Amino acid sequence: MVAQGAAWLKQYVPLDGQQALVARCRAIIDGPAGGYVPTVRGGGKMHVRMVCLGRHWNPLTYRYEATRADYDGSPVAPVPEAFAALAARVAQEAGFIFRPDICLINWYGPDGRMGLHQDKDEGSESISAGLPVVSISLGDTARFLFGGVRRRDPVDTLLLESGDAFVFGGPARLRYHGVSRIMPGTAPPALGLEGRFNLTFRQF
Ligand SMILES: O=C(O)CCC(=O)C(=O)O
């Protein structure tokens, strides 16, 4: 347990499972209505390629939608059942009953990063029940920042490796988090990956 409500399950996904997830992520992110680099409110570009499944998170309005209204208007594909089942198992290990209906796939190249933020655009019932965020890391190791519920709280740095799962719910649900950088060349060679996929699951 990293903090109350947060759990780091190191090497949760075995290598063959990671390979299967990477193949699926590649097909989705390189496929039709695949990954794009979102522009956020204020005009800045994010430093990841993203595709949302289940519901689209609009980076201009900070709302979830059925189509990619900020980009190309594509409808959102559903969360693959195998992804949702994996996330539910991870959550259960951490003591949560969780039926995710949103999965964001983020791709980090060598300069990929994500600023400190809270995940707070899900439904108010989900957030007040403390339903968790479940994250699965694949490929290069990430310097993951995990802060408190206020932006100015101290921040821990966790090195999330390929196959690691990280869960934060309950009292940890609104903790700030982000990725300061990834460490190129650290992915397991068997994945044939230069970069990092992160799958992040939520229940609206
Ligand atoms: O890539 C990660 O580990 C974090 C992703 C994240 O914070 C998000 O998608 O909101």
The ligand as a Gaussian input file, in Angstrom:
#p B3LYP/6-31G(d) Opt

LIG

0 1
 O        0.602000       7.537000     -17.787000
 C        0.324000       7.480000     -16.602000
 O        0.871000       6.696000     -15.837000
 C       -0.699000       8.453000     -16.039000
 C       -1.810000       8.789000     -16.995000
 C       -2.771000       9.780000     -16.410000
 O       -2.503000      10.370000     -15.414000
 C       -4.055000      10.038000     -17.042000
 O       -4.345000       9.525000     -18.130000
 O       -4.839000      10.821000     -16.459000

